[in-house]
Amino acid sequence: MNSMLMALLGGVLIGLAVIGYLYINGRIAGISGLIAQLLQPRSLFKSSALWFLLGLLITPFIYQFFIQPEILLQSSPIALIIAGVLVGFGTRLGSGCTSGHGICGISRLSIRSIVATMIFMFAGIVTVYIARHLFGAML
């Protein structure tokens, strides 16, 4: 299957999962919000957030049985850790993440989410430019 069709299929599946989660649970499927729910559980195994996140974690392992993706990590472990911490900080600062704002918020025409998505996309573009073109040899 070509990569464009795979991307389209992936987007459709993400959209269906987000719509399903919203209509079944009445909550937005933003990953940072789901993780926050797990950190303050009423009953861990009854939490829909747990099962949604487990699905996100398990699906790539199922996927690899059908299609062998080529994954290349070109950054150092330190750079990946720093990036993860910065993404976590940005998620808290922006009151949400790419899934909450970019997928759920934009689809609901939320101005706040549209602005947040434009800001973190711009920040990502600038970060990649700086990391690859200005500090490329160090990372």
N, CA, C and O atoms as a DFTB+ gen file, in Angstrom:
556 C
 N C O
     1  1       0.856      -1.176       0.000
     2  2       0.000       0.000       0.000
     3  2       0.900       1.237       0.000
     4  3       1.879       1.292       0.744
     5  1       0.573       2.225      -0.830
     6  2       1.457       3.390      -0.887
     7  2       1.283       4.276       0.350
     8  3       0.292       4.178       1.074
     9  1       2.268       5.138       0.566
    10  2       2.311       5.926       1.800
    11  2       1.169       6.940       1.900
    12  3       0.703       7.235       3.000
    13  1       0.713       7.477       0.760
    14  2      -0.394       8.432       0.821
    15  2      -1.686       7.754       1.272
    16  3      -2.453       8.318       2.053
    17  1      -1.916       6.555       0.779
    18  2      -3.108       5.813       1.179
    19  2      -3.019       5.423       2.652
    20  3      -4.015       5.477       3.374
    21  1      -1.837       5.034       3.093
    22  2      -1.645       4.689       4.507
    23  2      -1.888       5.906       5.405
    24  3      -2.506       5.787       6.463
    25  1      -1.400       7.078       4.978
    26  2      -1.613       8.301       5.751
    27  2      -3.096       8.636       5.818
    28  3      -3.600       9.020       6.873
    29  1      -3.801       8.493       4.692
    30  2      -5.240       8.752       4.669
    31  2      -5.977       7.789       5.587
    32  3      -6.846       8.203       6.354
    33  1      -5.639       6.522       5.514
    34  2      -6.262       5.519       6.379
    35  2      -5.985       5.824       7.848
    36  3      -6.881       5.720       8.686
    37  1      -4.751       6.197       8.157
    38  2      -4.409       6.545       9.533
    39  2      -5.204       7.743      10.027
    40  3      -5.689       7.750      11.158
    41  1      -5.339       8.762       9.174
    42  2      -6.116       9.937       9.540
    43  2      -7.579       9.614       9.785
    44  3      -8.190      10.128      10.721
    45  1      -8.139       8.754       8.934
    46  2      -9.539       8.342       9.103
    47  2      -9.706       7.583      10.416
    48  3     -10.669       7.815      11.146
    49  1      -8.780       6.683      10.720
    50  2      -8.868       5.919      11.968
    51  2      -8.748       6.822      13.196
    52  3      -9.467       6.639      14.178
    53  1      -7.844       7.787      13.138
    54  2      -7.713       8.739      14.253
    55  2      -9.005       9.536      14.401
    56  3      -9.507       9.710      15.512
    57  1      -9.542      10.018      13.287
    58  2     -10.793      10.771      13.330
    59  2     -11.936       9.958      13.913
    60  3     -12.699      10.463      14.737
    61  1     -12.060       8.709      13.496
    62  2     -13.122       7.850      14.031
    63  2     -12.939       7.588      15.521
    64  3     -13.912       7.568      16.275
    65  1     -11.693       7.388      15.946
    66  2     -11.429       7.150      17.366
    67  2     -11.794       8.383      18.203
    68  3     -12.382       8.259      19.277
    69  1     -11.444       9.554      17.708
    70  2     -11.731      10.796      18.424
    71  2     -13.242      11.036      18.501
    72  3     -13.764      11.398      19.555
    73  1     -13.939      10.832      17.379
    74  2     -15.396      11.006      17.366
    75  2     -16.060       9.996      18.292
    76  3     -16.955      10.343      19.063
    77  1     -15.618       8.753      18.212
    78  2     -16.173       7.714      19.089
    79  2     -15.970       8.035      20.553
    80  3     -16.890       7.889      21.357
    81  1     -14.769       8.474      20.908
    82  2     -14.486       8.801      22.312
    83  2     -15.351       9.966      22.776
    84  3     -15.865       9.950      23.895
    85  1     -15.518      10.977      21.925
    86  2     -16.341      12.136      22.282
    87  2     -17.794      11.735      22.496
    88  3     -18.405      12.127      23.490
    89  1     -18.347      10.964      21.580
    90  2     -19.761      10.609      21.692
    91  2     -20.048       9.568      22.763
    92  3     -21.117       9.592      23.373
    93  1     -19.127       8.670      22.997
    94  2     -19.352       7.643      24.020
    95  2     -19.091       8.183      25.419
    96  3     -19.842       7.888      26.350
    97  1     -18.016       8.985      25.576
    98  2     -17.623       9.446      26.908
    99  2     -17.923      10.915      27.172
   100  3     -17.855      11.370      28.314
   101  1     -18.251      11.651      26.131
   102  2     -18.529      13.072      26.315
   103  2     -17.290      13.887      26.633
   104  3     -17.387      14.988      27.176
   105  1     -16.124      13.348      26.296
   106  2     -14.861      14.028      26.582
   107  2     -14.006      14.066      25.329
   108  3     -14.129      13.218      24.446
   109  1     -13.143      15.058      25.269
   110  2     -12.209      15.186      24.161
   111  2     -11.055      14.210      24.362
   112  3     -10.577      14.026      25.482
   113  1     -10.613      13.590      23.280
   114  2      -9.542      12.597      23.338
   115  2      -8.169      13.250      23.192
   116  3      -7.368      12.830      22.357
   117  1      -7.895      14.264      23.992
   118  2      -6.565      14.852      24.023
   119  2      -5.673      13.993      24.906
   120  3      -6.039      13.676      26.037
   121  1      -4.532      13.623      24.409
   122  2      -3.670      12.678      25.131
   123  2      -3.235      13.232      26.486
   124  3      -3.233      12.502      27.477
   125  1      -2.868      14.512      26.541
   126  2      -2.444      15.069      27.834
   127  2      -3.599      15.031      28.839
   128  3      -3.373      14.789      30.024
   129  1      -4.811      15.264      28.387
   130  2      -5.974      15.181      29.281
   131  2      -6.239      13.754      29.729
   132  3      -6.601      13.515      30.882
   133  1      -6.057      12.804      28.816
   134  2      -6.253      11.399      29.178
   135  2      -5.216      10.950      30.207
   136  3      -5.540      10.223      31.146
   137  1      -3.984      11.382      30.026
   138  2      -2.938      11.030      30.990
   139  2      -3.238      11.680      32.340
   140  3      -3.039      11.058      33.384
   141  1      -3.715      12.925      32.325
   142  2      -4.084      13.593      33.575
   143  2      -5.197      12.829      34.287
   144  3      -5.206      12.746      35.515
   145  1      -6.139      12.268      33.521
   146  2      -7.196      11.458      34.132
   147  2      -6.616      10.225      34.827
   148  3      -7.072       9.835      35.902
   149  1      -5.614       9.622      34.205
   150  2      -5.007       8.431      34.807
   151  2      -4.252       8.758      36.082
   152  3      -4.159       7.922      36.982
   153  1      -3.708       9.971      36.167
   154  2      -2.954      10.351      37.367
   155  2      -3.868      10.677      38.542
   156  3      -3.402      10.772      39.677
   157  1      -5.162      10.850      38.285
   158  2      -6.141      11.095      39.336
   159  2      -7.326      10.142      39.149
   160  3      -8.458      10.585      38.953
   161  1      -7.062       8.837      39.211
   162  2      -8.126       7.882      38.864
   163  2      -9.161       7.710      39.969
   164  3      -8.852       7.751      41.160
   165  1     -10.403       7.515      39.528
   166  2     -11.459       7.095      40.464
   167  2     -11.307       5.595      40.655
   168  3     -11.222       5.095      41.777
   169  1     -11.276       4.913      39.564
   170  2     -11.043       3.482      39.538
   171  2     -10.248       3.206      38.263
   172  3     -10.787       3.293      37.159
   173  1      -8.997       2.881      38.414
   174  2      -8.074       2.815      37.290
   175  2      -8.596       1.963      36.140
   176  3      -8.574       2.409      34.993
   177  1      -9.062       0.754      36.416
   178  2      -9.448      -0.150      35.339
   179  2     -10.824       0.153      34.757
   180  3     -11.186      -0.401      33.719
   181  1     -11.588       1.012      35.400
   182  2     -12.872       1.433      34.846
   183  2     -12.730       2.728      34.043
   184  3     -13.692       3.190      33.429
   185  1     -11.556       3.299      34.051
   186  2     -11.313       4.552      33.360
   187  2     -11.251       4.325      31.856
   188  3     -10.463       3.509      31.380
   189  1     -12.082       5.048      31.110
   190  2     -12.032       4.934      29.656
   191  2     -10.698       5.462      29.126
   192  3     -10.230       5.033      28.072
   193  1     -10.092       6.392      29.861
   194  2      -8.796       6.934      29.449
   195  2      -7.745       5.831      29.405
   196  3      -6.929       5.794      28.484
   197  1      -7.755       4.942      30.378
   198  2      -6.785       3.844      30.420
   199  2      -6.911       2.983      29.166
   200  3      -5.907       2.666      28.529
   201  1      -8.125       2.608      28.810
   202  2      -8.322       1.713      27.671
   203  2      -8.001       2.411      26.354
   204  3      -7.480       1.778      25.436
   205  1      -8.302       3.700      26.246
   206  2      -7.964       4.450      25.043
   207  2      -6.445       4.519      24.880
   208  3      -5.921       4.276      23.793
   209  1      -5.742       4.852      25.966
   210  2      -4.281       4.956      25.908
   211  2      -3.627       3.591      25.667
   212  3      -2.638       3.498      24.940
   213  1      -4.177       2.534      26.276
   214  2      -3.641       1.198      26.007
   215  2      -3.797       0.832      24.534
   216  3      -2.915       0.205      23.946
   217  1      -4.918       1.225      23.945
   218  2      -5.110       0.997      22.510
   219  2      -4.052       1.707      21.689
   220  3      -3.549       1.160      20.707
   221  1      -3.710       2.941      22.092
   222  2      -2.665       3.685      21.385
   223  2      -1.305       3.011      21.516
   224  3      -0.509       3.024      20.577
   225  1      -1.040       2.428      22.665
   226  2       0.254       1.776      22.888
   227  2       0.343       0.410      22.216
   228  3       1.406       0.033      21.722
   229  1      -0.746      -0.327      22.193
   230  2      -0.736      -1.695      21.669
   231  2      -0.815      -1.727      20.141
   232  3      -0.225      -2.605      19.512
   233  1      -1.534      -0.784      19.544
   234  2      -1.763      -0.791      18.096
   235  2      -0.487      -0.868      17.257
   236  3      -0.467      -1.635      16.295
   237  1       0.577      -0.123      17.561
   238  2       1.795      -0.256      16.739
   239  2       2.389      -1.661      16.745
   240  3       2.975      -2.089      15.750
   241  1       2.243      -2.383      17.861
   242  2       2.769      -3.743      17.915
   243  2       1.936      -4.680      17.039
   244  3       2.476      -5.595      16.416
   245  1       0.632      -4.454      16.992
   246  2      -0.231      -5.232      16.099
   247  2       0.086      -4.874      14.648
   248  3       0.175      -5.754      13.792
   249  1       0.254      -3.597      14.381
   250  2       0.545      -3.089      13.034
   251  2       1.812      -3.719      12.460
   252  3       1.863      -4.042      11.274
   253  1       2.830      -3.893      13.295
   254  2       4.097      -4.420      12.797
   255  2       3.987      -5.857      12.305
   256  3       4.845      -6.309      11.547
   257  1       2.956      -6.582      12.717
   258  2       2.781      -7.938      12.208
   259  2       2.322      -7.948      10.755
   260  3       2.549      -8.925      10.041
   261  1       1.677      -6.871      10.311
   262  2       1.159      -6.788       8.955
   263  2       2.080      -5.999       8.025
   264  3       2.243      -6.346       6.855
   265  1       2.671      -4.946       8.554
   266  2       3.546      -4.086       7.757
   267  2       4.784      -3.785       8.592
   268  3       4.677      -3.360       9.743
   269  1       5.941      -4.003       8.017
   270  2       7.180      -3.746       8.729
   271  2       7.624      -2.308       8.468
   272  3       8.242      -2.028       7.440
   273  1       7.315      -1.402       9.385
   274  2       7.725      -0.007       9.161
   275  2       9.231       0.164       9.354
   276  3       9.855      -0.530      10.158
   277  1       9.792       1.092       8.607
   278  2      11.210       1.401       8.767
   279  2      11.310       2.625       9.677
   280  3      10.868       3.715       9.312
   281  1      11.882       2.442      10.840
   282  2      11.993       3.524      11.818
   283  2      13.462       3.855      12.000
   284  3      14.262       2.999      12.375
   285  1      13.805       5.092      11.734
   286  2      15.179       5.549      11.880
   287  2      15.220       6.683      12.898
   288  3      14.583       7.718      12.704
   289  1      15.957       6.492      13.963
   290  2      16.161       7.557      14.939
   291  2      17.505       8.194      14.630
   292  3      18.544       7.534      14.672
   293  1      17.474       9.483      14.319
   294  2      18.699      10.152      13.934
   295  2      19.162      11.153      14.986
   296  3      20.101      11.912      14.745
   297  1      18.526      11.165      16.132
   298  2      18.917      12.075      17.207
   299  2      19.512      11.272      18.355
   300  3      19.260      10.076      18.498
   301  1      20.292      11.946      19.155
   302  2      20.890      11.278      20.307
   303  2      19.829      11.067      21.388
   304  3      18.823      11.776      21.416
   305  1      20.050      10.093      22.279
   306  2      19.097       9.877      23.371
   307  2      18.911      11.128      24.237
   308  3      17.801      11.392      24.701
   309  1      19.965      11.888      24.458
   310  2      19.853      13.125      25.249
   311  2      18.933      14.123      24.560
   312  3      18.088      14.740      25.209
   313  1      19.093      14.287      23.248
   314  2      18.234      15.207      22.492
   315  2      16.779      14.760      22.555
   316  3      15.883      15.597      22.662
   317  1      16.533      13.456      22.491
   318  2      15.164      12.943      22.570
   319  2      14.557      13.193      23.947
   320  3      13.377      13.527      24.051
   321  1      15.346      13.035      24.995
   322  2      14.863      13.288      26.360
   323  2      14.542      14.771      26.545
   324  3      13.499      15.125      27.094
   325  1      15.448      15.631      26.083
   326  2      15.214      17.078      26.177
   327  2      13.953      17.456      25.393
   328  3      13.140      18.252      25.862
   329  1      13.799      16.885      24.210
   330  2      12.614      17.166      23.390
   331  2      11.343      16.728      24.109
   332  3      10.344      17.447      24.097
   333  1      11.376      15.569      24.727
   334  2      10.208      15.080      25.463
   335  2       9.827      15.978      26.624
   336  3       8.647      16.241      26.853
   337  1      10.829      16.450      27.357
   338  2      10.574      17.366      28.476
   339  2       9.991      18.686      27.958
   340  3       9.048      19.223      28.540
   341  1      10.544      19.194      26.884
   342  2      10.040      20.448      26.312
   343  2       8.612      20.296      25.786
   344  3       7.795      21.205      25.934
   345  1       8.316      19.163      25.180
   346  2       6.942      18.916      24.712
   347  2       5.994      18.849      25.900
   348  3       4.894      19.400      25.851
   349  1       6.409      18.183      26.958
   350  2       5.572      18.125      28.168
   351  2       5.331      19.502      28.756
   352  3       4.212      19.828      29.152
   353  1       6.376      20.308      28.812
   354  2       6.240      21.679      29.313
   355  2       5.301      22.488      28.414
   356  3       4.432      23.207      28.908
   357  1       5.473      22.372      27.112
   358  2       4.617      23.091      26.173
   359  2       3.167      22.650      26.255
   360  3       2.254      23.461      26.098
   361  1       2.956      21.376      26.501
   362  2       1.598      20.857      26.649
   363  2       0.896      21.492      27.841
   364  3      -0.274      21.864      27.756
   365  1       1.611      21.612      28.942
   366  2       1.021      22.255      30.128
   367  2       0.822      23.747      29.883
   368  3      -0.207      24.310      30.257
   369  1       1.801      24.381      29.260
   370  2       1.722      25.816      28.986
   371  2       0.569      26.129      28.035
   372  3      -0.119      27.135      28.209
   373  1       0.351      25.283      27.037
   374  2      -0.689      25.510      26.034
   375  2      -2.037      24.921      26.399
   376  3      -2.972      24.964      25.600
   377  1      -2.144      24.369      27.606
   378  2      -3.396      23.747      28.078
   379  2      -3.900      22.671      27.120
   380  3      -5.101      22.569      26.873
   381  1      -2.999      21.886      26.592
   382  2      -3.392      20.799      25.714
   383  2      -2.289      20.439      24.749
   384  3      -1.250      21.095      24.687
   385  1      -2.536      19.383      23.997
   386  2      -1.516      18.856      23.099
   387  2      -2.030      18.833      21.669
   388  3      -3.123      19.325      21.388
   389  1      -1.253      18.270      20.779
   390  2      -1.630      18.244      19.361
   391  2      -2.926      17.477      19.140
   392  3      -3.721      17.845      18.276
   393  1      -3.146      16.433      19.898
   394  2      -4.389      15.676      19.698
   395  2      -5.589      16.445      20.230
   396  3      -6.647      16.447      19.601
   397  1      -5.443      17.094      21.372
   398  2      -6.557      17.858      21.934
   399  2      -6.886      19.086      21.114
   400  3      -8.043      19.310      20.760
   401  1      -5.871      19.887      20.810
   402  2      -6.093      21.115      20.047
   403  2      -6.155      20.838      18.544
   404  3      -7.088      21.268      17.866
   405  1      -5.158      20.118      18.029
   406  2      -5.023      19.951      16.594
   407  2      -6.068      19.060      15.958
   408  3      -6.513      19.336      14.844
   409  1      -6.466      18.012      16.627
   410  2      -7.451      17.101      16.045
   411  2      -8.853      17.430      16.551
   412  3      -9.769      17.670      15.764
   413  1      -9.007      17.438      17.861
   414  2     -10.347      17.643      18.428
   415  2     -10.789      19.102      18.362
   416  3     -11.929      19.389      17.995
   417  1      -9.905      20.014      18.712
   418  2     -10.280      21.429      18.762
   419  2     -10.549      22.034      17.403
   420  3     -11.547      22.730      17.219
   421  1      -9.673      21.778      16.452
   422  2      -9.871      22.337      15.113
   423  2     -11.132      21.763      14.473
   424  3     -11.865      22.481      13.793
   425  1     -11.385      20.485      14.684
   426  2     -12.584      19.885      14.090
   427  2     -13.864      20.471      14.684
   428  3     -14.920      20.429      14.052
   429  1     -13.769      21.017      15.900
   430  2     -14.929      21.683      16.519
   431  2     -14.923      23.189      16.248
   432  3     -15.741      23.929      16.795
   433  1     -13.981      23.641      15.390
   434  2     -13.831      25.057      15.015
   435  2     -13.565      25.955      16.226
   436  3     -14.032      27.093      16.280
   437  1     -12.818      25.438      17.186
   438  2     -12.441      26.212      18.365
   439  2     -11.327      27.189      17.992
   440  3     -10.240      26.780      17.584
   441  1     -11.611      28.485      18.138
   442  2     -10.608      29.514      17.821
   443  2      -9.376      29.312      18.696
   444  3      -8.250      29.408      18.207
   445  1      -9.572      29.038      19.965
   446  2      -8.453      28.807      20.882
   447  2      -7.560      27.670      20.387
   448  3      -6.335      27.781      20.424
   449  1      -8.162      26.595      19.930
   450  2      -7.388      25.457      19.435
   451  2      -6.703      25.762      18.109
   452  3      -5.581      25.315      17.871
   453  1      -7.370      26.516      17.250
   454  2      -6.756      26.894      15.971
   455  2      -5.513      27.739      16.230
   456  3      -4.468      27.509      15.621
   457  1      -5.622      28.720      17.134
   458  2      -4.475      29.568      17.466
   459  2      -3.371      28.737      18.121
   460  3      -2.200      28.871      17.768
   461  1      -3.744      27.881      19.072
   462  2      -2.746      27.043      19.747
   463  2      -2.022      26.144      18.743
   464  3      -0.803      25.989      18.818
   465  1      -2.760      25.554      17.812
   466  2      -2.152      24.675      16.809
   467  2      -1.209      25.451      15.903
   468  3      -0.121      24.974      15.581
   469  1      -1.620      26.646      15.491
   470  2      -0.723      27.464      14.653
   471  2       0.554      27.807      15.419
   472  3       1.642      27.791      14.843
   473  1       0.434      28.113      16.696
   474  2       1.616      28.460      17.491
   475  2       2.537      27.259      17.648
   476  3       3.743      27.385      17.436
   477  1       1.997      26.087      18.017
   478  2       2.936      24.975      18.208
   479  2       3.450      24.409      16.900
   480  3       4.525      23.810      16.885
   481  1       2.729      24.572      15.803
   482  2       3.288      24.172      14.510
   483  2       4.434      25.109      14.117
   484  3       5.473      24.658      13.637
   485  1       4.241      26.404      14.323
   486  2       5.297      27.378      14.037
   487  2       6.521      27.105      14.922
   488  3       7.657      27.129      14.448
   489  1       6.276      26.848      16.200
   490  2       7.379      26.560      17.123
   491  2       8.121      25.290      16.686
   492  3       9.347      25.224      16.778
   493  1       7.380      24.290      16.214
   494  2       8.009      23.059      15.729
   495  2       8.857      23.291      14.497
   496  3       9.956      22.748      14.378
   497  1       8.349      24.098      13.581
   498  2       9.093      24.419      12.356
   499  2      10.388      25.149      12.700
   500  3      11.451      24.823      12.173
   501  1      10.293      26.137      13.587
   502  2      11.483      26.896      14.000
   503  2      12.469      25.980      14.723
   504  3      13.677      26.067      14.499
   505  1      11.964      25.110      15.581
   506  2      12.829      24.192      16.327
   507  2      13.573      23.256      15.387
   508  3      14.776      23.048      15.546
   509  1      12.881      22.696      14.421
   510  2      13.537      21.795      13.463
   511  2      14.574      22.554      12.649
   512  3      15.671      22.048      12.412
   513  1      14.237      23.756      12.223
   514  2      15.202      24.546      11.456
   515  2      16.464      24.801      12.285
   516  3      17.580      24.605      11.803
   517  1      16.281      25.235      13.524
   518  2      17.433      25.512      14.387
   519  2      18.228      24.247      14.657
   520  3      19.456      24.247      14.569
   521  1      17.525      23.162      14.988
   522  2      18.211      21.909      15.327
   523  2      18.957      21.323      14.124
   524  3      20.072      20.825      14.276
   525  1      18.366      21.377      12.954
   526  2      18.978      20.758      11.777
   527  2      19.989      21.640      11.076
   528  3      20.988      21.145      10.554
   529  1      19.741      22.951      11.057
   530  2      20.589      23.827      10.256
   531  2      21.601      24.632      11.067
   532  3      22.677      24.965      10.570
   533  1      21.257      24.942      12.305
   534  2      22.201      25.716      13.108
   535  2      23.017      24.853      14.062
   536  3      24.204      25.104      14.274
   537  1      22.368      23.823      14.645
   538  2      23.058      22.955      15.606
   539  2      23.130      21.514      15.104
   540  3      23.367      20.608      15.903
   541  1      22.938      21.279      13.835
   542  2      22.862      19.927      13.271
   543  2      23.997      19.014      13.651
   544  3      23.769      17.834      13.916
   545  1      25.191      19.511      13.685
   546  2      26.351      18.659      14.002
   547  2      26.365      18.239      15.462
   548  3      26.910      17.186      15.794
   549  1      25.771      19.053      16.351
   550  2      25.801      18.728      17.780
   551  2      24.727      17.719      18.148
   552  3      24.899      16.980      19.117
   553  1      23.625      17.662      17.407
   554  2      22.534      16.745      17.739
   555  2      22.738      15.470      16.999
   556  3      21.935      14.546      17.127
